[in-house]
Amino acid sequence: MGAKRGPADPERRERIMAATERILLENGITGLSHRAVAREADVPLGSTTYYFATLDDLLDAAIRRLSERYARALHEWGAALGEVSPGELVEALADLVVSQLRDNRAELVLSFELSTAAMRRPELRDSALLYAETEREVLSAHTDEQTARALSRVLDGLLLQSLAAAAPPDRADITGPLAALLTP
């Protein structure tokens, strides 16, 4: 099938975005190019630059979209918790870490890759911080702002170390740091 053209392809921008997400999740930031996206989306190369003039524009749009999807899921998770005790929050967060590592590994890797890239590329900082801002916002509904900030940082550390480890963490490796903050 050849690339669709013109008005016969009203979904072109969406296909470009979906292709960008797939490339980022499979190959990371270094795998992203206008050419790769055009090939993956089955659109002419000029279409990618028509909608997204630079790679940073394309990256930013894709990261924001992925972040919005993560934010919706995390807000749903937080709302489903309802009122919880600190001990129940420890267990719920441990379940969240386990499910993230099991079900969303590619998204986590991309999130940390983006954070690392933002250290040298200031134009990526706003996008890179969306994940942490969402975590703090959701956690603030279940604890005070300072504890929510600390929990977000502990969660990031747990997830990052778990992604790099040869074996997944056991439950005590996850609940220990969380309990130290929530149930000292």
C-alpha positions in Angstrom: 0.0 0.0 0.0 1.4 3.4 -1.0 1.2 6.5 1.1 -2.2 8.3 1.0 -2.1 11.9 -0.1 -4.0 15.1 0.4 -7.6 15.3 1.5 -8.0 11.6 1.1 -5.8 11.2 4.3 -7.4 13.3 7.1 -5.8 11.1 9.7 -2.2 11.7 8.6 -1.2 13.8 11.6 -2.6 11.0 14.0 -0.7 8.3 12.1 2.5 10.4 12.3 2.0 10.7 16.1 1.2 7.0 16.6 4.3 6.1 14.5 6.4 8.4 16.6 5.3 6.8 19.8 6.0 3.3 18.5 9.5 4.4 17.4 10.2 6.1 20.7 9.0 3.1 22.7 10.9 0.6 20.6 14.1 2.5 19.8 14.3 5.5 22.1 15.1 9.1 21.4 18.1 8.2 19.2 15.9 6.1 16.9 13.7 9.1 16.1 14.1 10.7 12.7 11.6 12.3 10.3 12.5 9.6 7.8 11.9 6.7 10.3 8.5 8.3 11.3 7.5 8.7 7.6 8.3 5.1 6.9 6.5 3.8 10.0 3.4 6.0 9.3 3.5 5.3 5.6 3.4 8.9 4.7 5.6 11.1 2.4 8.7 12.5 4.2 7.5 16.0 3.7 4.4 15.3 5.8 6.3 14.8 9.0 8.1 18.2 8.5 4.8 19.8 7.5 3.2 18.9 10.9 6.4 19.0 13.0 9.1 21.3 11.6 11.9 19.9 13.9 12.6 16.6 15.6 12.2 18.4 18.9 8.7 19.4 17.9 7.9 15.8 17.0 9.5 14.5 20.2 7.8 17.1 22.4 4.3 16.3 20.9 4.8 12.6 21.3 6.1 12.8 24.9 3.2 15.1 25.9 0.8 12.7 24.4 2.3 9.7 26.2 2.5 11.8 29.4 -1.2 12.7 29.1 -2.1 9.0 28.7 0.0 8.2 31.8 -1.6 11.1 33.7 -5.1 9.8 33.0 -4.2 6.3 34.1 -2.5 7.6 37.3 -5.4 9.8 38.1 -7.7 6.9 37.7 -5.5 4.8 39.9 -5.5 7.5 42.6 -9.2 8.0 42.4 -9.8 4.3 42.8 -7.8 4.3 46.0 -10.3 6.4 47.8 -9.4 7.0 51.5 -6.5 4.9 52.5 -4.3 4.6 55.6 -0.6 5.2 55.3 0.0 1.4 55.4 -2.6 0.8 52.7 -0.9 3.5 50.6 2.4 1.7 51.0 0.8 -1.5 49.6 -1.0 0.3 46.8 2.2 2.0 45.7 4.1 -1.3 45.8 1.4 -2.8 43.6 1.7 0.2 41.3 5.5 -0.3 41.0 5.1 -4.0 40.3 2.5 -3.3 37.6 4.5 -0.5 36.0 7.6 -2.7 35.8 5.5 -5.6 34.3 3.2 -3.7 32.0 4.8 -0.4 31.1 8.5 -1.1 30.9 9.0 0.6 27.5 7.2 3.8 28.8 9.3 3.8 31.9 12.5 3.4 30.0 11.5 6.2 27.7 10.6 8.5 30.6 14.0 8.0 32.2 15.7 8.4 28.9 13.9 11.7 28.4 14.9 12.9 31.9 18.5 12.1 31.1 18.4 13.8 27.7 16.8 16.9 29.4 19.9 17.3 31.5 21.8 18.5 28.4 18.8 19.7 26.3 16.9 22.3 28.2 14.2 22.4 25.5 13.1 18.9 26.7 12.9 19.8 30.4 9.2 20.7 30.5 8.2 17.4 28.8 10.6 15.4 31.0 9.0 16.8 34.2 5.4 15.9 33.3 5.6 12.4 34.7 6.9 13.6 38.1 4.4 16.4 38.3 1.6 14.0 37.7 2.9 11.6 40.4 3.1 14.5 42.9 -0.4 15.7 42.0 -2.0 12.3 42.5 -0.1 11.5 45.6 -1.0 14.9 47.2 -4.6 13.7 47.3 -3.5 10.9 49.7 -0.8 12.7 51.8 0.7 16.1 52.3 2.6 17.9 49.6 6.1 17.4 51.1 5.5 13.7 51.5 4.1 13.4 48.0 7.2 15.0 46.6 9.4 12.6 48.6 7.3 9.6 47.5 7.6 10.7 43.9 11.4 10.8 44.2 11.5 7.4 46.0 9.2 5.9 43.3 11.5 7.2 40.6 14.5 5.7 42.3 12.8 2.4 42.8 11.7 2.2 39.2 15.0 3.3 37.8 17.1 0.8 39.9 14.6 -1.9 39.1 14.8 -1.3 35.3 18.6 -1.5 35.5 18.7 -4.6 37.7 19.1 -8.1 36.5 16.1 -9.3 38.4 12.9 -7.6 39.5 12.8 -6.3 43.1 11.1 -8.4 45.8 8.2 -6.9 47.6 10.3 -5.9 50.7 12.7 -3.9 48.4 9.7 -1.9 47.3 7.7 -1.5 50.5 10.7 -0.8 52.7 11.5 2.7 51.4 7.8 3.6 51.0 7.1 2.5 54.6 10.0 4.5 55.9 8.3 7.6 54.5 4.7 6.8 55.2 4.8 4.7 58.4 8.0 5.6 60.2 
